[in-house]
Amino acid sequence: MSPRTGRPLLGEEPKNKQIALRVTETTRKKFDECSEITGKSKTNLLEEMVDELHDRLTKKK
């Protein structure tokens, strides 16, 4: 049996979906700076922000 090919899973779900965003240069620089300061990837930062916003919005119901 041949070994699996491709990127290894980091977490419970495969990251096989893409999101493209149009932002201002200022927003992009802030996002890059946040990534550098925290040492986290932009993907992980975005996932954290979405999770926090979702939790905040759904807990108010």
PDB file of N, H, CA, C and O in Angstrom:
ATOM      1  N   MET A   1       0.856  -1.171   0.000  1.00  0.00           N
ATOM      2  CA  MET A   1       0.000   0.000   0.000  1.00  0.00           C
ATOM      3  C   MET A   1       0.899   1.230   0.000  1.00  0.00           C
ATOM      4  O   MET A   1       1.813   1.331   0.819  1.00  0.00           O
ATOM      5  N   SER A   2       0.649   2.154  -0.902  1.00  0.00           N
ATOM      6  H   SER A   2      -0.093   2.072  -1.567  1.00  0.00           H
ATOM      7  CA  SER A   2       1.489   3.355  -0.977  1.00  0.00           C
ATOM      8  C   SER A   2       1.056   4.366   0.086  1.00  0.00           C
ATOM      9  O   SER A   2      -0.113   4.413   0.468  1.00  0.00           O
ATOM     10  N   PRO A   3       2.008   5.172   0.557  1.00  0.00           N
ATOM     11  CA  PRO A   3       1.666   6.165   1.585  1.00  0.00           C
ATOM     12  C   PRO A   3       0.762   7.256   1.023  1.00  0.00           C
ATOM     13  O   PRO A   3       0.729   7.503  -0.182  1.00  0.00           O
ATOM     14  N   ARG A   4       0.029   7.902   1.931  1.00  0.00           N
ATOM     15  H   ARG A   4       0.056   7.701   2.910  1.00  0.00           H
ATOM     16  CA  ARG A   4      -0.836   9.010   1.523  1.00  0.00           C
ATOM     17  C   ARG A   4       0.010  10.146   0.985  1.00  0.00           C
ATOM     18  O   ARG A   4       1.108  10.405   1.478  1.00  0.00           O
ATOM     19  N   THR A   5      -0.493  10.805  -0.004  1.00  0.00           N
ATOM     20  H   THR A   5      -1.385  10.595  -0.405  1.00  0.00           H
ATOM     21  CA  THR A   5       0.219  11.957  -0.536  1.00  0.00           C
ATOM     22  C   THR A   5      -0.570  13.217  -0.230  1.00  0.00           C
ATOM     23  O   THR A   5      -1.750  13.159   0.116  1.00  0.00           O
ATOM     24  N   GLY A   6       0.088  14.347  -0.362  1.00  0.00           N
ATOM     25  H   GLY A   6       1.047  14.394  -0.643  1.00  0.00           H
ATOM     26  CA  GLY A   6      -0.572  15.620  -0.090  1.00  0.00           C
ATOM     27  C   GLY A   6      -0.181  16.158   1.279  1.00  0.00           C
ATOM     28  O   GLY A   6       0.628  15.568   1.995  1.00  0.00           O
ATOM     29  N   ARG A   7      -0.772  17.279   1.617  1.00  0.00           N
ATOM     30  H   ARG A   7      -1.430  17.758   1.035  1.00  0.00           H
ATOM     31  CA  ARG A   7      -0.464  17.923   2.887  1.00  0.00           C
ATOM     32  C   ARG A   7      -1.090  17.146   4.040  1.00  0.00           C
ATOM     33  O   ARG A   7      -2.209  16.649   3.918  1.00  0.00           O
ATOM     34  N   PRO A   8      -0.376  17.040   5.156  1.00  0.00           N
ATOM     35  CA  PRO A   8      -0.957  16.361   6.319  1.00  0.00           C
ATOM     36  C   PRO A   8      -2.051  17.217   6.954  1.00  0.00           C
ATOM     37  O   PRO A   8      -2.005  18.445   6.882  1.00  0.00           O
ATOM     38  N   LEU A   9      -3.029  16.568   7.574  1.00  0.00           N
ATOM     39  H   LEU A   9      -3.066  15.570   7.632  1.00  0.00           H
ATOM     40  CA  LEU A   9      -4.093  17.283   8.265  1.00  0.00           C
ATOM     41  C   LEU A   9      -3.551  17.906   9.539  1.00  0.00           C
ATOM     42  O   LEU A   9      -2.833  17.254  10.298  1.00  0.00           O
ATOM     43  N   LEU A  10      -3.887  19.150   9.774  1.00  0.00           N
ATOM     44  H   LEU A  10      -4.470  19.680   9.158  1.00  0.00           H
ATOM     45  CA  LEU A  10      -3.556  19.830  11.022  1.00  0.00           C
ATOM     46  C   LEU A  10      -4.872  20.180  11.683  1.00  0.00           C
ATOM     47  O   LEU A  10      -5.411  21.262  11.455  1.00  0.00           O
ATOM     48  N   GLY A  11      -5.389  19.297  12.485  1.00  0.00           N
ATOM     49  H   GLY A  11      -4.951  18.417  12.671  1.00  0.00           H
ATOM     50  CA  GLY A  11      -6.692  19.505  13.093  1.00  0.00           C
ATOM     51  C   GLY A  11      -7.637  18.391  12.697  1.00  0.00           C
ATOM     52  O   GLY A  11      -7.230  17.333  12.216  1.00  0.00           O
ATOM     53  N   GLU A  12      -8.913  18.664  12.913  1.00  0.00           N
ATOM     54  H   GLU A  12      -9.244  19.523  13.303  1.00  0.00           H
ATOM     55  CA  GLU A  12      -9.917  17.629  12.696  1.00  0.00           C
ATOM     56  C   GLU A  12     -10.470  17.604  11.272  1.00  0.00           C
ATOM     57  O   GLU A  12     -10.925  16.561  10.803  1.00  0.00           O
ATOM     58  N   GLU A  13     -10.432  18.735  10.590  1.00  0.00           N
ATOM     59  H   GLU A  13     -10.062  19.582  10.972  1.00  0.00           H
ATOM     60  CA  GLU A  13     -11.015  18.803   9.253  1.00  0.00           C
ATOM     61  C   GLU A  13      -9.956  19.195   8.232  1.00  0.00           C
ATOM     62  O   GLU A  13      -9.017  19.924   8.552  1.00  0.00           O
ATOM     63  N   PRO A  14     -10.108  18.713   7.008  1.00  0.00           N
ATOM     64  CA  PRO A  14      -9.172  19.150   5.966  1.00  0.00           C
ATOM     65  C   PRO A  14      -9.444  20.611   5.600  1.00  0.00           C
ATOM     66  O   PRO A  14     -10.591  21.060   5.609  1.00  0.00           O
ATOM     67  N   LYS A  15      -8.400  21.329   5.285  1.00  0.00           N
ATOM     68  H   LYS A  15      -7.469  20.964   5.278  1.00  0.00           H
ATOM     69  CA  LYS A  15      -8.541  22.727   4.868  1.00  0.00           C
ATOM     70  C   LYS A  15      -8.475  22.752   3.351  1.00  0.00           C
ATOM     71  O   LYS A  15      -7.432  23.026   2.757  1.00  0.00           O
ATOM     72  N   ASN A  16      -9.619  22.458   2.738  1.00  0.00           N
ATOM     73  H   ASN A  16     -10.466  22.235   3.221  1.00  0.00           H
ATOM     74  CA  ASN A  16      -9.661  22.336   1.288  1.00  0.00           C
ATOM     75  C   ASN A  16     -10.577  23.365   0.634  1.00  0.00           C
ATOM     76  O   ASN A  16     -10.940  23.214  -0.533  1.00  0.00           O
ATOM     77  N   LYS A  17     -10.950  24.391   1.356  1.00  0.00           N
ATOM     78  H   LYS A  17     -10.655  24.514   2.304  1.00  0.00           H
ATOM     79  CA  LYS A  17     -11.793  25.462   0.822  1.00  0.00           C
ATOM     80  C   LYS A  17     -11.020  26.769   0.858  1.00  0.00           C
ATOM     81  O   LYS A  17     -10.176  26.975   1.730  1.00  0.00           O
ATOM     82  N   GLN A  18     -11.309  27.657  -0.095  1.00  0.00           N
ATOM     83  H   GLN A  18     -11.995  27.489  -0.804  1.00  0.00           H
ATOM     84  CA  GLN A  18     -10.626  28.943  -0.173  1.00  0.00           C
ATOM     85  C   GLN A  18     -11.618  30.082  -0.078  1.00  0.00           C
ATOM     86  O   GLN A  18     -12.769  29.969  -0.501  1.00  0.00           O
ATOM     87  N   ILE A  19     -11.139  31.199   0.495  1.00  0.00           N
ATOM     88  H   ILE A  19     -10.204  31.290   0.838  1.00  0.00           H
ATOM     89  CA  ILE A  19     -11.913  32.427   0.556  1.00  0.00           C
ATOM     90  C   ILE A  19     -11.030  33.530  -0.020  1.00  0.00           C
ATOM     91  O   ILE A  19      -9.879  33.684   0.390  1.00  0.00           O
ATOM     92  N   ALA A  20     -11.559  34.288  -0.960  1.00  0.00           N
ATOM     93  H   ALA A  20     -12.493  34.163  -1.293  1.00  0.00           H
ATOM     94  CA  ALA A  20     -10.823  35.422  -1.513  1.00  0.00           C
ATOM     95  C   ALA A  20     -11.521  36.697  -1.047  1.00  0.00           C
ATOM     96  O   ALA A  20     -12.744  36.816  -1.135  1.00  0.00           O
ATOM     97  N   LEU A  21     -10.736  37.641  -0.556  1.00  0.00           N
ATOM     98  H   LEU A  21      -9.744  37.545  -0.485  1.00  0.00           H
ATOM     99  CA  LEU A  21     -11.293  38.892  -0.048  1.00  0.00           C
ATOM    100  C   LEU A  21     -10.626  40.078  -0.714  1.00  0.00           C
ATOM    101  O   LEU A  21      -9.445  40.034  -1.058  1.00  0.00           O
ATOM    102  N   ARG A  22     -11.395  41.132  -0.891  1.00  0.00           N
ATOM    103  H   ARG A  22     -12.354  41.167  -0.611  1.00  0.00           H
ATOM    104  CA  ARG A  22     -10.840  42.391  -1.369  1.00  0.00           C
ATOM    105  C   ARG A  22     -10.820  43.332  -0.174  1.00  0.00           C
ATOM    106  O   ARG A  22     -11.860  43.602   0.426  1.00  0.00           O
ATOM    107  N   VAL A  23      -9.648  43.828   0.169  1.00  0.00           N
ATOM    108  H   VAL A  23      -8.802  43.608  -0.319  1.00  0.00           H
ATOM    109  CA  VAL A  23      -9.502  44.719   1.313  1.00  0.00           C
ATOM    110  C   VAL A  23      -8.625  45.908   0.925  1.00  0.00           C
ATOM    111  O   VAL A  23      -7.970  45.905  -0.117  1.00  0.00           O
ATOM    112  N   THR A  24      -8.630  46.917   1.784  1.00  0.00           N
ATOM    113  H   THR A  24      -9.162  46.919   2.631  1.00  0.00           H
ATOM    114  CA  THR A  24      -7.759  48.064   1.557  1.00  0.00           C
ATOM    115  C   THR A  24      -6.328  47.699   1.918  1.00  0.00           C
ATOM    116  O   THR A  24      -6.087  46.712   2.613  1.00  0.00           O
ATOM    117  N   GLU A  25      -5.401  48.484   1.453  1.00  0.00           N
ATOM    118  H   GLU A  25      -5.597  49.286   0.888  1.00  0.00           H
ATOM    119  CA  GLU A  25      -3.987  48.262   1.782  1.00  0.00           C
ATOM    120  C   GLU A  25      -3.772  48.376   3.292  1.00  0.00           C
ATOM    121  O   GLU A  25      -2.970  47.636   3.860  1.00  0.00           O
ATOM    122  N   THR A  26      -4.478  49.289   3.936  1.00  0.00           N
ATOM    123  H   THR A  26      -5.130  49.890   3.474  1.00  0.00           H
ATOM    124  CA  THR A  26      -4.355  49.469   5.387  1.00  0.00           C
ATOM    125  C   THR A  26      -4.789  48.213   6.131  1.00  0.00           C
ATOM    126  O   THR A  26      -4.108  47.775   7.058  1.00  0.00           O
ATOM    127  N   THR A  27      -5.909  47.637   5.734  1.00  0.00           N
ATOM    128  H   THR A  27      -6.462  47.993   4.980  1.00  0.00           H
ATOM    129  CA  THR A  27      -6.403  46.417   6.377  1.00  0.00           C
ATOM    130  C   THR A  27      -5.430  45.271   6.164  1.00  0.00           C
ATOM    131  O   THR A  27      -5.165  44.506   7.092  1.00  0.00           O
ATOM    132  N   ARG A  28      -4.894  45.141   4.959  1.00  0.00           N
ATOM    133  H   ARG A  28      -5.109  45.763   4.206  1.00  0.00           H
ATOM    134  CA  ARG A  28      -3.932  44.067   4.686  1.00  0.00           C
ATOM    135  C   ARG A  28      -2.687  44.217   5.541  1.00  0.00           C
ATOM    136  O   ARG A  28      -2.169  43.227   6.057  1.00  0.00           O
ATOM    137  N   LYS A  29      -2.201  45.436   5.698  1.00  0.00           N
ATOM    138  H   LYS A  29      -2.621  46.240   5.278  1.00  0.00           H
ATOM    139  CA  LYS A  29      -1.011  45.668   6.519  1.00  0.00           C
ATOM    140  C   LYS A  29      -1.287  45.328   7.983  1.00  0.00           C
ATOM    141  O   LYS A  29      -0.448  44.728   8.654  1.00  0.00           O
ATOM    142  N   LYS A  30      -2.465  45.714   8.474  1.00  0.00           N
ATOM    143  H   LYS A  30      -3.147  46.201   7.929  1.00  0.00           H
ATOM    144  CA  LYS A  30      -2.831  45.389   9.858  1.00  0.00           C
ATOM    145  C   LYS A  30      -2.900  43.875  10.056  1.00  0.00           C
ATOM    146  O   LYS A  30      -2.431  43.354  11.068  1.00  0.00           O
ATOM    147  N   PHE A  31      -3.483  43.178   9.090  1.00  0.00           N
ATOM    148  H   PHE A  31      -3.864  43.601   8.268  1.00  0.00           H
ATOM    149  CA  PHE A  31      -3.606  41.716   9.170  1.00  0.00           C
ATOM    150  C   PHE A  31      -2.229  41.059   9.160  1.00  0.00           C
ATOM    151  O   PHE A  31      -1.967  40.139   9.935  1.00  0.00           O
ATOM    152  N   ASP A  32      -1.347  41.539   8.273  1.00  0.00           N
ATOM    153  H   ASP A  32      -1.560  42.286   7.643  1.00  0.00           H
ATOM    154  CA  ASP A  32       0.025  41.032   8.228  1.00  0.00           C
ATOM    155  C   ASP A  32       0.737  41.277   9.558  1.00  0.00           C
ATOM    156  O   ASP A  32       1.445  40.404  10.060  1.00  0.00           O
ATOM    157  N   GLU A  33       0.546  42.464  10.123  1.00  0.00           N
ATOM    158  H   GLU A  33      -0.029  43.174   9.716  1.00  0.00           H
ATOM    159  CA  GLU A  33       1.186  42.809  11.396  1.00  0.00           C
ATOM    160  C   GLU A  33       0.671  41.925  12.530  1.00  0.00           C
ATOM    161  O   GLU A  33       1.448  41.489  13.379  1.00  0.00           O
ATOM    162  N   CYS A  34      -0.622  41.662  12.546  1.00  0.00           N
ATOM    163  H   CYS A  34      -1.253  42.017  11.856  1.00  0.00           H
ATOM    164  CA  CYS A  34      -1.193  40.770  13.566  1.00  0.00           C
ATOM    165  C   CYS A  34      -0.576  39.381  13.460  1.00  0.00           C
ATOM    166  O   CYS A  34      -0.272  38.752  14.474  1.00  0.00           O
ATOM    167  N   SER A  35      -0.395  38.908  12.239  1.00  0.00           N
ATOM    168  H   SER A  35      -0.642  39.419  11.416  1.00  0.00           H
ATOM    169  CA  SER A  35       0.203  37.597  12.015  1.00  0.00           C
ATOM    170  C   SER A  35       1.638  37.564  12.533  1.00  0.00           C
ATOM    171  O   SER A  35       2.050  36.602  13.181  1.00  0.00           O
ATOM    172  N   GLU A  36       2.391  38.614  12.244  1.00  0.00           N
ATOM    173  H   GLU A  36       2.056  39.396  11.718  1.00  0.00           H
ATOM    174  CA  GLU A  36       3.785  38.680  12.702  1.00  0.00           C
ATOM    175  C   GLU A  36       3.874  38.759  14.225  1.00  0.00           C
ATOM    176  O   GLU A  36       4.689  38.068  14.836  1.00  0.00           O
ATOM    177  N   ILE A  37       3.043  39.591  14.834  1.00  0.00           N
ATOM    178  H   ILE A  37       2.381  40.152  14.338  1.00  0.00           H
ATOM    179  CA  ILE A  37       3.075  39.781  16.292  1.00  0.00           C
ATOM    180  C   ILE A  37       2.730  38.492  17.024  1.00  0.00           C
ATOM    181  O   ILE A  37       3.396  38.120  17.990  1.00  0.00           O
ATOM    182  N   THR A  38       1.676  37.808  16.555  1.00  0.00           N
ATOM    183  H   THR A  38       1.135  38.110  15.771  1.00  0.00           H
ATOM    184  CA  THR A  38       1.225  36.601  17.253  1.00  0.00           C
ATOM    185  C   THR A  38       2.025  35.362  16.868  1.00  0.00           C
ATOM    186  O   THR A  38       2.043  34.376  17.606  1.00  0.00           O
ATOM    187  N   GLY A  39       2.688  35.411  15.707  1.00  0.00           N
ATOM    188  H   GLY A  39       2.672  36.212  15.108  1.00  0.00           H
ATOM    189  CA  GLY A  39       3.409  34.244  15.227  1.00  0.00           C
ATOM    190  C   GLY A  39       2.482  33.174  14.674  1.00  0.00           C
ATOM    191  O   GLY A  39       2.884  32.025  14.490  1.00  0.00           O
ATOM    192  N   LYS A  40       1.241  33.559  14.411  1.00  0.00           N
ATOM    193  H   LYS A  40       0.914  34.493  14.561  1.00  0.00           H
ATOM    194  CA  LYS A  40       0.257  32.613  13.874  1.00  0.00           C
ATOM    195  C   LYS A  40       0.083  32.851  12.383  1.00  0.00           C
ATOM    196  O   LYS A  40       0.318  33.952  11.884  1.00  0.00           O
ATOM    197  N   SER A  41      -0.329  31.809  11.686  1.00  0.00           N
ATOM    198  H   SER A  41      -0.519  30.916  12.091  1.00  0.00           H
ATOM    199  CA  SER A  41      -0.583  31.950  10.252  1.00  0.00           C
ATOM    200  C   SER A  41      -1.838  32.802  10.051  1.00  0.00           C
ATOM    201  O   SER A  41      -2.666  32.939  10.952  1.00  0.00           O
ATOM    202  N   LYS A  42      -1.956  33.358   8.873  1.00  0.00           N
ATOM    203  H   LYS A  42      -1.283  33.246   8.142  1.00  0.00           H
ATOM    204  CA  LYS A  42      -3.134  34.164   8.562  1.00  0.00           C
ATOM    205  C   LYS A  42      -4.392  33.313   8.573  1.00  0.00           C
ATOM    206  O   LYS A  42      -5.464  33.781   8.958  1.00  0.00           O
ATOM    207  N   THR A  43      -4.261  32.067   8.152  1.00  0.00           N
ATOM    208  H   THR A  43      -3.391  31.686   7.839  1.00  0.00           H
ATOM    209  CA  THR A  43      -5.404  31.158   8.189  1.00  0.00           C
ATOM    210  C   THR A  43      -5.876  30.949   9.621  1.00  0.00           C
ATOM    211  O   THR A  43      -7.073  31.026   9.899  1.00  0.00           O
ATOM    212  N   ASN A  44      -4.945  30.686  10.531  1.00  0.00           N
ATOM    213  H   ASN A  44      -3.973  30.623  10.305  1.00  0.00           H
ATOM    214  CA  ASN A  44      -5.322  30.465  11.925  1.00  0.00           C
ATOM    215  C   ASN A  44      -5.921  31.722  12.544  1.00  0.00           C
ATOM    216  O   ASN A  44      -6.883  31.637  13.307  1.00  0.00           O
ATOM    217  N   LEU A  45      -5.358  32.891  12.222  1.00  0.00           N
ATOM    218  H   LEU A  45      -4.576  32.959  11.603  1.00  0.00           H
ATOM    219  CA  LEU A  45      -5.927  34.140  12.734  1.00  0.00           C
ATOM    220  C   LEU A  45      -7.353  34.329  12.251  1.00  0.00           C
ATOM    221  O   LEU A  45      -8.235  34.666  13.040  1.00  0.00           O
ATOM    222  N   LEU A  46      -7.589  34.118  10.971  1.00  0.00           N
ATOM    223  H   LEU A  46      -6.873  33.844  10.329  1.00  0.00           H
ATOM    224  CA  LEU A  46      -8.926  34.291  10.424  1.00  0.00           C
ATOM    225  C   LEU A  46      -9.905  33.317  11.063  1.00  0.00           C
ATOM    226  O   LEU A  46     -11.028  33.698  11.395  1.00  0.00           O
ATOM    227  N   GLU A  47      -9.496  32.072  11.237  1.00  0.00           N
ATOM    228  H   GLU A  47      -8.585  31.763  10.967  1.00  0.00           H
ATOM    229  CA  GLU A  47     -10.373  31.084  11.871  1.00  0.00           C
ATOM    230  C   GLU A  47     -10.707  31.491  13.303  1.00  0.00           C
ATOM    231  O   GLU A  47     -11.852  31.350  13.731  1.00  0.00           O
ATOM    232  N   GLU A  48      -9.721  31.993  14.052  1.00  0.00           N
ATOM    233  H   GLU A  48      -8.790  32.107  13.704  1.00  0.00           H
ATOM    234  CA  GLU A  48      -9.967  32.454  15.423  1.00  0.00           C
ATOM    235  C   GLU A  48     -10.946  33.620  15.441  1.00  0.00           C
ATOM    236  O   GLU A  48     -11.863  33.647  16.262  1.00  0.00           O
ATOM    237  N   MET A  49     -10.757  34.594  14.532  1.00  0.00           N
ATOM    238  H   MET A  49     -10.012  34.572  13.865  1.00  0.00           H
ATOM    239  CA  MET A  49     -11.644  35.756  14.484  1.00  0.00           C
ATOM    240  C   MET A  49     -13.070  35.336  14.155  1.00  0.00           C
ATOM    241  O   MET A  49     -14.019  35.829  14.765  1.00  0.00           O
ATOM    242  N   VAL A  50     -13.227  34.436  13.202  1.00  0.00           N
ATOM    243  H   VAL A  50     -12.456  34.036  12.706  1.00  0.00           H
ATOM    244  CA  VAL A  50     -14.566  33.974  12.817  1.00  0.00           C
ATOM    245  C   VAL A  50     -15.202  33.213  13.982  1.00  0.00           C
ATOM    246  O   VAL A  50     -16.381  33.415  14.271  1.00  0.00           O
ATOM    247  N   ASP A  51     -14.449  32.347  14.650  1.00  0.00           N
ATOM    248  H   ASP A  51     -13.491  32.183  14.415  1.00  0.00           H
ATOM    249  CA  ASP A  51     -14.982  31.601  15.798  1.00  0.00           C
ATOM    250  C   ASP A  51     -15.429  32.540  16.913  1.00  0.00           C
ATOM    251  O   ASP A  51     -16.506  32.359  17.481  1.00  0.00           O
ATOM    252  N   GLU A  52     -14.602  33.552  17.234  1.00  0.00           N
ATOM    253  H   GLU A  52     -13.727  33.699  16.772  1.00  0.00           H
ATOM    254  CA  GLU A  52     -14.952  34.501  18.295  1.00  0.00           C
ATOM    255  C   GLU A  52     -16.200  35.300  17.934  1.00  0.00           C
ATOM    256  O   GLU A  52     -17.081  35.479  18.775  1.00  0.00           O
ATOM    257  N   LEU A  53     -16.287  35.780  16.699  1.00  0.00           N
ATOM    258  H   LEU A  53     -15.572  35.634  16.016  1.00  0.00           H
ATOM    259  CA  LEU A  53     -17.457  36.538  16.269  1.00  0.00           C
ATOM    260  C   LEU A  53     -18.699  35.658  16.277  1.00  0.00           C
ATOM    261  O   LEU A  53     -19.756  36.081  16.745  1.00  0.00           O
ATOM    262  N   HIS A  54     -18.581  34.453  15.770  1.00  0.00           N
ATOM    263  H   HIS A  54     -17.722  34.110  15.390  1.00  0.00           H
ATOM    264  CA  HIS A  54     -19.720  33.532  15.738  1.00  0.00           C
ATOM    265  C   HIS A  54     -20.206  33.240  17.159  1.00  0.00           C
ATOM    266  O   HIS A  54     -21.408  33.268  17.424  1.00  0.00           O
ATOM    267  N   ASP A  55     -19.273  32.961  18.071  1.00  0.00           N
ATOM    268  H   ASP A  55     -18.296  32.938  17.856  1.00  0.00           H
ATOM    269  CA  ASP A  55     -19.662  32.703  19.460  1.00  0.00           C
ATOM    270  C   ASP A  55     -20.358  33.900  20.070  1.00  0.00           C
ATOM    271  O   ASP A  55     -21.371  33.748  20.753  1.00  0.00           O
ATOM    272  N   ARG A  56     -19.832  35.084  19.834  1.00  0.00           N
ATOM    273  H   ARG A  56     -19.009  35.207  19.280  1.00  0.00           H
ATOM    274  CA  ARG A  56     -20.416  36.296  20.398  1.00  0.00           C
ATOM    275  C   ARG A  56     -21.810  36.538  19.829  1.00  0.00           C
ATOM    276  O   ARG A  56     -22.718  36.909  20.573  1.00  0.00           O
ATOM    277  N   LEU A  57     -21.996  36.338  18.543  1.00  0.00           N
ATOM    278  H   LEU A  57     -21.258  36.037  17.939  1.00  0.00           H
ATOM    279  CA  LEU A  57     -23.293  36.592  17.919  1.00  0.00           C
ATOM    280  C   LEU A  57     -24.337  35.541  18.275  1.00  0.00           C
ATOM    281  O   LEU A  57     -25.512  35.870  18.441  1.00  0.00           O
ATOM    282  N   THR A  58     -23.929  34.296  18.392  1.00  0.00           N
ATOM    283  H   THR A  58     -22.975  34.029  18.257  1.00  0.00           H
ATOM    284  CA  THR A  58     -24.915  33.239  18.665  1.00  0.00           C
ATOM    285  C   THR A  58     -25.237  33.103  20.141  1.00  0.00           C
ATOM    286  O   THR A  58     -26.288  32.551  20.470  1.00  0.00           O
ATOM    287  N   LYS A  59     -24.408  33.566  21.033  1.00  0.00           N
ATOM    288  H   LYS A  59     -23.555  34.015  20.766  1.00  0.00           H
ATOM    289  CA  LYS A  59     -24.692  33.471  22.473  1.00  0.00           C
ATOM    290  C   LYS A  59     -25.652  34.553  22.946  1.00  0.00           C
ATOM    291  O   LYS A  59     -26.181  34.458  24.053  1.00  0.00           O
ATOM    292  N   LYS A  60     -25.887  35.571  22.140  1.00  0.00           N
ATOM    293  H   LYS A  60     -25.457  35.648  21.241  1.00  0.00           H
ATOM    294  CA  LYS A  60     -26.804  36.651  22.521  1.00  0.00           C
ATOM    295  C   LYS A  60     -28.261  36.280  22.304  1.00  0.00           C
ATOM    296  O   LYS A  60     -29.157  37.010  22.729  1.00  0.00           O
ATOM    297  N   LYS A  61     -28.506  35.158  21.650  1.00  0.00           N
ATOM    298  H   LYS A  61     -27.778  34.566  21.304  1.00  0.00           H
ATOM    299  CA  LYS A  61     -29.896  34.762  21.338  1.00  0.00           C
ATOM    300  C   LYS A  61     -30.623  34.299  22.561  1.00  0.00           C
ATOM    301  O   LYS A  61     -31.795  33.931  22.479  1.00  0.00           O
TER     302      LYS A  61
END
